[in-house]
Amino acid sequence: METWATASIATLAVFDTCRAVERSIIISQTQVLEKAGGKFRDWKF
């Protein structure tokens, strides 16, 4: 869950930077493809 939140925040930072140049940018989907460690076993999409 923390990985997904971090990736989403990083995507928004890049989006904010690019939005200054191109106003028609759209973020359509974010998803976690792989997870390692934590309370549950490793997971891969």
N, CA, C and O atoms as a DFTB+ gen file, in Angstrom:
180 C
 N C O
     1  1       0.822      -1.196       0.000
     2  2       0.000       0.000       0.000
     3  2       0.866       1.260       0.000
     4  3       0.571       2.223      -0.708
     5  1       1.936       1.249       0.797
     6  2       2.822       2.404       0.852
     7  2       3.502       2.625      -0.491
     8  3       3.715       3.763      -0.908
     9  1       3.841       1.530      -1.166
    10  2       4.479       1.633      -2.482
    11  2       3.552       2.318      -3.470
    12  3       3.975       3.192      -4.226
    13  1       2.296       1.922      -3.462
    14  2       1.325       2.501      -4.384
    15  2       1.145       3.990      -4.096
    16  3       1.077       4.799      -5.021
    17  1       1.068       4.348      -2.837
    18  2       0.907       5.753      -2.466
    19  2       2.120       6.566      -2.899
    20  3       1.972       7.669      -3.424
    21  1       3.310       6.031      -2.683
    22  2       4.542       6.714      -3.085
    23  2       4.609       6.892      -4.594
    24  3       4.964       7.966      -5.079
    25  1       4.270       5.847      -5.335
    26  2       4.283       5.923      -6.800
    27  2       3.264       6.946      -7.297
    28  3       3.537       7.673      -8.252
    29  1       2.116       7.008      -6.673
    30  2       1.092       7.973      -7.069
    31  2       1.547       9.403      -6.813
    32  3       1.319      10.289      -7.636
    33  1       2.182       9.624      -5.684
    34  2       2.681      10.967      -5.358
    35  2       3.788      11.372      -6.328
    36  3       3.833      12.518      -6.778
    37  1       4.678      10.439      -6.650
    38  2       5.742      10.732      -7.621
    39  2       5.148      11.039      -8.991
    40  3       5.624      11.939      -9.683
    41  1       4.120      10.304      -9.387
    42  2       3.448      10.551     -10.664
    43  2       2.832      11.944     -10.686
    44  3       2.908      12.642     -11.697
    45  1       2.231      12.345      -9.589
    46  2       1.639      13.689      -9.523
    47  2       2.704      14.780      -9.604
    48  3       2.458      15.840     -10.180
    49  1       3.881      14.533      -9.034
    50  2       4.974      15.508      -9.123
    51  2       5.431      15.667     -10.571
    52  3       5.637      16.789     -11.033
    53  1       5.590      14.556     -11.291
    54  2       5.970      14.609     -12.703
    55  2       4.854      15.273     -13.514
    56  3       5.120      16.093     -14.392
    57  1       3.628      14.917     -13.216
    58  2       2.461      15.506     -13.891
    59  2       2.455      17.022     -13.734
    60  3       2.239      17.754     -14.700
    61  1       2.690      17.483     -12.523
    62  2       2.701      18.916     -12.241
    63  2       3.763      19.632     -13.070
    64  3       3.519      20.713     -13.605
    65  1       4.942      19.022     -13.171
    66  2       6.038      19.609     -13.941
    67  2       5.708      19.650     -15.433
    68  3       5.926      20.666     -16.092
    69  1       5.187      18.554     -15.958
    70  2       4.863      18.469     -17.383
    71  2       3.648      19.313     -17.750
    72  3       3.541      19.797     -18.877
    73  1       2.752      19.488     -16.819
    74  2       1.521      20.236     -17.074
    75  2       1.822      21.694     -17.443
    76  3       1.050      22.332     -18.159
    77  1       2.952      22.212     -16.945
    78  2       3.338      23.580     -17.276
    79  2       3.636      23.727     -18.764
    80  3       3.457      24.808     -19.327
    81  1       4.090      22.649     -19.407
    82  2       4.434      22.675     -20.829
    83  2       3.258      22.244     -21.699
    84  3       2.970      22.873     -22.717
    85  1       2.581      21.173     -21.297
    86  2       1.486      20.604     -22.099
    87  2       0.236      20.484     -21.233
    88  3       0.198      19.669     -20.311
    89  1      -0.775      21.282     -21.519
    90  2      -1.980      21.336     -20.681
    91  2      -2.917      20.142     -20.863
    92  3      -3.805      19.939     -20.035
    93  1      -2.748      19.354     -21.911
    94  2      -3.694      18.267     -22.194
    95  2      -3.259      16.909     -21.620
    96  3      -3.824      15.880     -21.990
    97  1      -2.279      16.893     -20.735
    98  2      -1.793      15.640     -20.141
    99  2      -2.865      15.050     -19.225
   100  3      -3.534      15.772     -18.485
   101  1      -3.018      13.719     -19.288
   102  2      -3.993      13.011     -18.458
   103  2      -3.317      11.798     -17.826
   104  3      -2.619      11.049     -18.509
   105  1      -3.522      11.603     -16.528
   106  2      -3.102      10.361     -15.856
   107  2      -4.308       9.446     -15.872
   108  3      -5.345       9.772     -15.295
   109  1      -4.182       8.299     -16.530
   110  2      -5.358       7.446     -16.676
   111  2      -5.360       6.243     -15.743
   112  3      -6.432       5.735     -15.414
   113  1      -4.193       5.769     -15.305
   114  2      -4.183       4.576     -14.464
   115  2      -2.859       4.455     -13.718
   116  3      -1.796       4.720     -14.278
   117  1      -2.930       4.054     -12.453
   118  2      -1.733       3.676     -11.698
   119  2      -2.001       2.312     -11.086
   120  3      -3.113       2.037     -10.636
   121  1      -0.996       1.467     -11.069
   122  2      -1.146       0.154     -10.452
   123  2       0.206      -0.371     -10.009
   124  3       1.235      -0.005     -10.576
   125  1       0.207      -1.227      -8.999
   126  2       1.418      -1.857      -8.499
   127  2       1.605      -3.177      -9.241
   128  3       0.695      -4.007      -9.272
   129  1       2.777      -3.374      -9.837
   130  2       3.052      -4.602     -10.576
   131  2       3.791      -5.633      -9.738
   132  3       3.711      -6.831     -10.010
   133  1       4.509      -5.175      -8.721
   134  2       5.285      -6.107      -7.898
   135  2       5.451      -5.540      -6.498
   136  3       5.615      -4.331      -6.331
   137  1       5.408      -6.422      -5.472
   138  2       5.593      -6.030      -4.087
   139  2       6.490      -7.047      -3.405
   140  3       6.328      -8.251      -3.601
   141  1       7.434      -6.571      -2.607
   142  2       8.325      -7.468      -1.871
   143  2       8.379      -7.038      -0.409
   144  3       8.407      -5.845      -0.104
   145  1       8.394      -8.021       0.492
   146  2       8.497      -7.729       1.910
   147  2       7.168      -7.352       2.533
   148  3       6.112      -7.478       1.912
   149  1       7.239      -6.891       3.765
   150  2       6.029      -6.485       4.470
   151  2       5.410      -7.639       5.241
   152  3       6.031      -8.686       5.424
   153  1       4.190      -7.436       5.687
   154  2       3.492      -8.408       6.518
   155  2       3.134      -9.681       5.754
   156  3       3.159     -10.775       6.317
   157  1       2.802      -9.536       4.472
   158  2       2.410     -10.678       3.653
   159  2       3.541     -11.055       2.703
   160  3       4.491     -10.291       2.534
   161  1       3.446     -12.209       2.095
   162  2       4.511     -12.670       1.191
   163  2       4.657     -11.768      -0.025
   164  3       3.820     -10.899      -0.270
   165  1       5.723     -11.979      -0.783
   166  2       5.961     -11.207      -2.001
   167  2       4.819     -11.416      -2.981
   168  3       4.149     -12.449      -2.973
   169  1       4.613     -10.418      -3.819
   170  2       3.510     -10.468      -4.765
   171  2       3.976      -9.884      -6.086
   172  3       4.679      -8.874      -6.103
   173  1       3.597     -10.501      -7.180
   174  2       3.946     -10.018      -8.505
   175  2       2.758     -10.178      -9.437
   176  3       2.106     -11.222      -9.429
   177  1       2.466      -9.168     -10.237
   178  2       1.340      -9.165     -11.159
   179  2       1.651     -10.026     -12.349
   180  3       0.823     -10.157     -13.250
